[in-house]
Amino acid sequence: TYKLTGGTSLSTNGLRLVINITKTDLDLIKADAQLCPRSANCWIRFPASFITDMAGNAINAVANSATFTLTEYAQLFTPDTTPPNLLSFTVDLDRSEISLSFDESVDVSSIRLQEATIGNVATSTTRYKLTSTALLATADNTSARLQISAVDLLQLKANLQLATNASSTFLSFTSTFATDMSVNFIVNRTDGVSALGATRVLPDVTAPTLTTFTLFDLNTEILQLSFSEPMSSTINVTLITLQSTTASAAVSHKFLQATNIVTLDDRRRLQFKLSAEDVRQVKLATQLAISKPTTHVALQLGAFRDVSDNLVIATTTGSAVLVTTYIRDSTSPNLLSFNLDMDAGELSLTYNDVMNRGTLDVTRIRLQNTRTGTDTSNSYTLTAGSTSTSANGFSIVINLSVSDQNQIKGRTGLATNASNTYISADSNALKDMAGENMIDIPTLEGRNVTLFTPDAIRPQLVSFTFGVSSSNLSLVFSETIDAAS
């Protein structure tokens, strides 16, 4: 049953009374599936005070306790054949909800969000089709509040062109999206023609959290982090700290720069490449990131933000997150270039990895005058007298011994200019910080010098002896001289 709350008479005095029922009453009547779906189920009751005749006599009441007669049900019943319309909708990204408002009572159990598509403009080419429906609440069947599934919410947040505000949120749907209480299909909203714009889009205000330190790969120099929300690719890498333990930052490194920042897994995973200086400092820290148990990450507030500009919750220094997948540096380092300064007596080697100077074996390094090194008279292998005091790093400088310098200078076809200065070395000449041998440079595949500095220092007479009886004058110079000169 339902008691009317108001209405307007459309009749003049007479035998017939036509009452225009209020929309509120009509919607609530429609909302009750058992109330007036047809004439046989539509009866009326009223008190004696309902109406009087022209002489002021009150009508005979049909009391609540009375038994209906055949004349008290609707003699003429016109069913509802008007399709319902969606008047407006709002999206709440923080609560994962979509609220719908209709122009009449609908069967809320008939609503199928999977028949709806959200686009970024009325004529959208960027769109997402929703996949599921879950009713949360309804007030009077002219409105409904529905749960957006976790999958759908993720896709909406991950697409930066969708549902960022009301002007980028339009809803289109087929006629099977919903029905009213008389099973009239809703008026469809066609994408590109009549898609309905959102009244309001409430932003996501929940701060994202770091869920997993996914990957630390020293081979590719890649770091990956996974989060609870789709993330922006704008990061502050200086607020990210690599730690050797969960509880302490005593052995740690704050990153300096990130490149090649990409988002993966619907923007919930961020990946970036470490800078060369970050790689150098991490590899030089001999107790940091040398294994999975020594690789943890801590985030300060502001290191990352989600697509709604919410800052990631900080991971305190005392609760750094252990990496899930650790890949050690197993790539053999490669000599990128070398310089030879015959003036200073220095051989500089530059690699693509951080090298351990303590593993240097100069006796495995050979200078040769051609790429193939077939002219053995103009080739020379360094001796142990040549050493290095360089710090571990990408570049190692070898200080050539006086003996090695003189041996090289004594070979007139070797290292007099860039065109006759090549290097070869076997793999045991030098190792990186992970203990990987350098890639060998075979004698037949020598590398040409990058920067050559010739000897420009004048030789000096160090000492001399003179034998009167032998008539020999013996001169000792500071470096190899051209005797024929």
C-alpha positions in Angstrom: 0.0 0.0 0.0 1.0 3.6 -0.4 -0.6 6.7 0.9 -0.6 9.7 -1.4 1.0 12.8 -0.1 -0.5 15.3 -2.5 -1.9 15.9 -5.9 -3.9 18.3 -8.0 -7.5 17.9 -9.3 -7.8 18.4 -13.0 -11.7 18.1 -13.0 -14.6 20.4 -12.7 -17.6 19.5 -10.5 -19.2 16.4 -11.8 -19.4 12.7 -11.6 -15.7 12.1 -12.6 -12.7 13.3 -10.6 -9.2 13.2 -12.2 -6.3 13.8 -9.9 -2.7 14.5 -11.1 -0.5 12.5 -8.7 2.7 14.2 -7.7 5.9 12.9 -9.3 7.2 11.9 -5.9 4.1 9.7 -5.3 4.2 8.3 -8.8 7.9 7.3 -8.5 7.3 5.6 -5.1 4.2 3.8 -6.5 6.3 2.6 -9.5 9.1 1.6 -7.1 6.8 -1.0 -5.5 6.7 -3.9 -8.0 3.5 -5.3 -6.3 1.6 -2.0 -6.3 -0.6 -1.3 -9.3 1.3 -3.3 -11.9 -2.1 -4.0 -13.6 -5.7 -3.3 -12.9 -6.3 -6.4 -10.9 -3.6 -5.4 -8.4 -4.6 -1.7 -8.2 -7.2 -0.9 -5.5 -8.0 2.3 -3.6 -9.0 3.2 0.0 -9.9 6.5 1.4 -11.6 8.0 4.5 -15.0 9.8 4.5 -13.1 13.1 4.6 -11.7 12.4 1.2 -14.4 14.3 -0.7 -18.0 15.5 -0.4 -20.9 15.9 -2.9 -22.4 19.2 -3.8 -24.7 19.1 -0.7 -21.7 18.6 1.6 -22.3 14.9 2.3 -19.1 13.0 2.9 -18.3 10.1 0.7 -18.7 6.6 2.1 -15.3 5.6 3.3 -13.4 2.5 2.2 -11.7 1.7 5.5 -8.4 -0.1 5.8 -10.2 -3.1 7.4 -12.9 -3.3 4.7 -13.1 -6.0 2.1 -12.6 -4.6 -1.4 -15.5 -5.0 -3.9 -15.1 -5.5 -7.6 -15.9 -1.8 -8.2 -13.0 -0.6 -6.1 -10.1 -1.7 -8.3 -9.0 0.2 -11.3 -11.6 -0.2 -14.1 -9.2 1.3 -16.6 -5.5 0.8 -16.2 -2.9 2.5 -18.5 0.5 0.9 -17.9 3.8 2.9 -18.0 5.2 2.7 -21.5 7.6 5.6 -21.3 11.2 4.7 -21.3 13.3 6.1 -18.4 16.1 8.6 -18.9 19.4 9.0 -17.1 19.4 12.7 -16.0 22.9 12.9 -14.4 25.7 11.0 -12.9 28.7 11.6 -10.6 31.9 9.6 -10.1 33.8 9.3 -6.8 37.3 7.9 -7.6 38.3 7.9 -3.9 35.3 5.8 -2.8 35.2 3.8 -6.1 31.6 4.7 -6.7 29.3 6.0 -9.5 26.0 7.6 -8.6 23.1 7.7 -11.1 20.0 9.9 -11.2 17.0 8.9 -13.3 13.8 10.8 -14.3 11.6 8.0 -12.8 11.8 4.9 -10.7 14.0 2.2 -12.2 14.5 -1.4 -11.4 17.9 -1.0 -9.7 18.5 -4.7 -10.0 18.4 -4.3 -13.8 21.3 -1.8 -13.9 24.2 -3.2 -15.9 27.3 -1.1 -15.8 28.9 -3.5 -18.2 26.7 -2.0 -20.8 28.2 1.4 -20.2 31.3 3.1 -21.6 33.2 6.1 -20.1 34.8 8.4 -22.6 36.8 11.6 -22.3 34.5 13.8 -24.5 31.0 13.5 -26.0 32.5 12.3 -29.3 35.2 10.2 -27.6 37.9 8.2 -29.3 39.4 7.6 -25.8 37.0 5.3 -23.9 36.8 2.5 -21.5 34.0 -0.1 -21.3 33.1 -1.0 -17.7 33.0 -4.6 -16.8 30.9 -5.2 -13.7 28.0 -4.0 -11.5 27.5 -4.0 -7.7 24.7 -2.0 -6.2 25.5 -0.2 -3.0 22.4 1.8 -2.2 19.3 3.4 -3.5 17.0 6.0 -1.9 13.8 5.9 -3.9 14.6 4.0 -7.1 15.1 7.2 -9.0 18.8 7.1 -8.0 21.3 4.5 -7.4 24.8 4.3 -6.0 27.0 1.6 -7.6 30.5 0.2 -6.8 33.1 0.6 -9.5 35.1 -2.7 -9.6 38.8 -2.6 -8.7 39.6 -3.6 -12.3 37.6 -0.8 -13.7 38.8 1.8 -11.2 42.4 0.8 -12.0 41.8 1.3 -15.8 40.1 4.6 -15.3 42.9 6.0 -13.1 45.7 4.6 -15.4 44.2 6.4 -18.4 45.3 10.0 -17.9 42.7 11.2 -20.5 39.7 9.6 -18.7 37.7 10.7 -15.6 40.2 13.3 -14.4 37.4 15.9 -14.0 33.8 16.4 -15.1 34.9 17.8 -18.5 36.7 14.5 -19.3 34.0 12.1 -18.2 31.1 11.2 -20.4 28.9 8.2 -20.1 27.3 6.3 -23.0 25.3 3.1 -22.8 22.9 0.8 -24.7 19.2 0.5 -24.0 19.8 -2.7 -21.9 21.7 -0.6 -19.4 18.6 -0.4 -17.2 14.8 -0.7 -17.2 12.1 1.0 -15.2 9.6 -0.9 -13.0 7.4 -1.6 -16.0 10.4 -3.1 -17.9 10.8 -0.3 -20.3 14.3 -0.1 -21.5 16.2 3.1 -20.8 16.8 5.7 -23.5 20.3 4.9 -24.8 23.1 7.3 -24.8 25.2 6.9 -27.9 29.0 7.5 -27.8 29.8 10.3 -30.2 26.2 11.5 -30.4 24.4 11.8 -27.0 26.9 10.7 -24.4 26.1 12.3 -21.0 28.7 14.5 -19.2 29.3 14.0 -15.6 27.9 16.5 -13.1 30.9 16.0 -10.9 34.0 13.9 -10.6 35.4 13.6 -7.1 39.2 13.0 -7.2 41.2 10.2 -5.6 42.6 11.6 -2.3 44.1 8.4 -0.9 47.9 8.5 -0.7 49.6 5.6 -2.6 51.9 3.2 -0.9 55.0 1.2 -2.0 53.9 -2.4 -2.2 57.0 -4.1 -3.6 60.6 -3.3 -4.3 60.2 -5.3 -7.5 63.6 -5.4 -9.2 67.2 -4.2 -8.8 69.2 -5.3 -11.9 72.9 -4.4 -12.0 73.3 -5.9 -15.4 70.8 -3.5 -17.1 71.2 -0.9 -14.3 67.4 -0.8 -13.9 65.3 -0.3 -10.7 61.6 -1.1 -10.4 59.1 -0.3 -7.7 55.4 -1.3 -7.5 52.7 0.8 -5.9 49.1 0.5 -4.7 47.8 3.1 -7.3 48.6 4.1 -10.8 51.5 6.5 -10.6 52.8 9.6 -12.3 56.1 9.3 -14.1 57.3 12.5 -12.4 59.7 11.5 -9.6 62.2 13.0 -7.3 65.0 10.4 -7.3 67.0 12.2 -4.7 64.4 11.2 -2.1 65.1 7.5 -2.8 67.7 5.7 -0.6 69.3 2.3 -1.3 70.2 0.6 2.0 72.1 -2.6 2.9 69.6 -3.4 5.7 66.0 -2.8 6.6 66.7 -1.1 9.9 69.8 1.1 9.2 71.1 3.6 6.6 74.6 3.3 7.8 75.6 1.7 4.5 73.4 3.4 1.9 73.3 5.6 -1.2 70.9 8.4 -2.1 70.2 8.3 -5.8 71.3 11.4 -7.8 69.6 11.0 -11.2 67.1 8.8 -13.0 66.7 8.4 -16.8 64.4 6.4 -19.1 61.5 6.6 -16.6 58.6 4.4 -17.7 55.3 3.2 -16.2 54.3 -0.5 -16.4 51.4 -2.7 -15.2 48.7 -0.1 -15.6 51.0 2.6 -14.2 51.3 0.8 -10.9 55.0 -0.1 -11.5 57.7 2.4 -12.2 61.0 1.7 -13.7 64.0 3.9 -14.2 67.6 3.5 -15.3 70.4 4.5 -12.9 72.8 7.2 -13.8 76.4 6.3 -14.4 77.4 8.1 -11.2 74.8 6.2 -9.2 76.0 2.9 -10.6 79.6 3.9 -9.7 78.8 4.8 -6.1 76.6 1.8 -5.5 79.3 -0.6 -6.9 82.0 1.1 -4.9 80.1 0.5 -1.7 81.3 -3.0 -1.2 78.6 -3.9 1.4 75.7 -2.4 -0.5 73.5 -4.2 -3.2 76.0 -7.1 -3.5 73.2 -9.6 -3.0 69.5 -9.7 -2.4 69.8 -9.5 1.5 71.9 -6.3 1.1 69.4 -4.5 -1.2 66.6 -2.5 0.4 64.9 0.8 -0.5 63.4 3.6 1.6 61.3 6.5 0.2 60.9 10.0 1.6 57.7 11.9 1.2 57.7 13.4 -2.2 59.7 10.8 -4.0 56.7 9.7 -6.0 53.1 10.8 -6.6 50.1 9.1 -8.1 48.2 10.3 -11.1 45.9 12.3 -8.8 49.0 14.1 -7.4 48.8 12.3 -4.0 52.3 11.9 -2.5 53.4 8.4 -1.8 53.5 7.5 1.9 57.1 7.6 3.1 59.0 4.4 3.9 61.0 5.2 7.0 64.7 4.5 7.1 64.1 1.9 9.8 61.6 -0.1 7.7 63.2 -0.2 4.3 61.7 -2.7 1.8 63.7 -5.7 0.7 64.1 -6.2 -3.0 62.0 -9.1 -4.6 64.3 -9.8 -7.6 68.0 -9.1 -7.4 70.2 -9.5 -10.5 73.9 -9.2 -9.8 76.3 -7.7 -12.3 77.4 -10.7 -14.4 78.3 -8.8 -17.5 81.9 -8.7 -18.5 83.2 -5.1 -18.6 84.3 -3.7 -21.9 87.1 -1.3 -22.7 85.5 1.7 -24.3 88.6 3.7 -25.1 92.2 4.3 -24.1 94.5 7.3 -24.1 98.3 7.3 -24.2 100.3 10.2 -22.9 104.0 9.6 -23.8 104.8 13.0 -22.3 103.4 12.1 -18.8 104.0 8.4 -19.2 100.4 7.5 -18.5 98.1 4.9 -20.1 94.4 5.7 -19.3 91.8 2.9 -19.7 88.1 3.7 -19.7 85.4 1.0 -19.3 81.7 0.7 -19.3 81.7 -0.6 -15.7 83.2 0.2 -12.4 86.6 -1.5 -12.3 88.5 -2.9 -9.3 92.0 -1.3 -9.6 93.3 -3.9 -7.2 92.8 -6.7 -9.8 95.0 -4.9 -12.4 97.6 -7.1 -14.0 99.6 -4.9 -16.4 101.6 -7.8 -17.8 98.5 -8.8 -19.7 98.4 -5.5 -21.6 100.2 -5.1 -24.9 100.8 -2.0 -27.1 101.1 -2.7 -30.8 101.6 -0.6 -33.9 98.7 -2.0 -36.0 95.3 -3.5 -35.4 96.5 -7.0 -36.1 99.7 -6.6 -34.2 101.7 -8.9 -36.5 104.8 -6.7 -36.4 106.3 -8.1 -33.2 109.3 -5.7 -33.4 106.9 -2.9 -32.9 104.8 -4.4 -30.1 105.5 -4.3 -26.4 103.9 -6.0 -23.3 104.0 -4.0 -20.1 106.0 -5.2 -17.1 105.1 -5.3 -13.5 107.0 -2.1 -12.9 104.1 -0.1 -14.3 101.5 0.5 -11.6 98.3 2.4 -10.9 97.2 4.4 -7.9 93.7 5.2 -9.4 90.6 4.8 -7.3 88.2 2.1 -8.3 86.0 3.5 -11.1 85.2 3.6 -14.7 88.7 4.9 -15.6 92.0 3.4 -14.5 95.3 5.3 -15.1 98.5 3.2 -15.4 101.7 5.0 -14.6 104.2 3.5 -17.0 107.6 2.7 -15.4 110.7 4.4 -16.8 111.8 1.0 -18.2 108.5 0.5 -20.0 108.5 4.0 -21.4 112.0 3.6 -22.7 111.2 0.2 -24.3 108.2 1.8 -26.1 110.2 4.8 -27.2 113.0 2.5 -28.5 110.5 1.0 -31.0 110.6 3.6 -33.8 107.3 2.3 -35.3 105.3 2.1 -32.1 103.4 4.9 -30.3 104.9 7.8 -32.1 101.4 9.0 -33.2 97.8 7.9 -33.0 98.0 5.9 -36.2 100.5 3.4 -34.8 99.1 3.1 -31.3 96.9 0.1 -30.6 96.2 -1.9 -27.5 95.3 -5.6 -26.9 94.8 -7.3 -23.5 93.6 -10.7 -22.2 90.5 -11.0 -20.0 92.6 -11.3 -16.8 94.1 -7.8 -17.2 91.4 -6.2 -15.0 88.1 -7.2 -13.2 85.1 -5.1 -12.3 83.8 -4.7 -8.7 81.7 -7.8 -9.1 84.7 -9.9 -10.0 83.9 -10.2 -13.7 86.9 -10.3 -16.0 87.1 -7.7 -18.7 86.2 -8.7 -22.3 89.5 -9.7 -23.8 91.0 -7.8 -26.7 92.8 -10.3 -29.0 96.1 -9.3 -30.6 94.5 -9.6 -34.0 91.7 -7.2 -33.0 93.6 -4.4 -31.3 91.9 -1.1 -30.4 93.2 2.2 -31.7 94.1 5.0 -29.3 91.5 7.7 -28.7 93.8 10.5 -27.6 97.5 10.3 -28.2 100.0 12.8 -26.6 103.5 12.5 -28.1 106.7 12.8 -26.1 107.6 16.5 -26.2 110.1 16.6 -23.2 113.7 17.1 -24.2 116.0 14.3 -22.9 118.6 15.2 -20.3 122.1 13.9 -19.8 122.1 12.0 -16.6 125.8 11.0 -16.4 128.8 10.1 -18.5 132.1 8.2 -18.4 135.2 8.6 -20.4 137.8 5.9 -20.9 141.1 7.4 -22.0 142.7 4.1 -22.9 139.7 2.9 -24.8 138.9 6.3 -26.2 135.2 5.6 -25.4 132.8 8.3 -24.2 129.7 6.7 -22.5 126.7 9.0 -22.0 123.6 8.1 -20.0 120.3 10.0 -20.8 117.0 10.4 -19.0 115.1 8.5 -21.8 115.7 6.5 -25.0 117.5 8.6 -27.6 117.9 8.2 -31.4 121.6 7.2 -31.6 121.6 7.9 -35.3 120.7 11.5 -34.7 
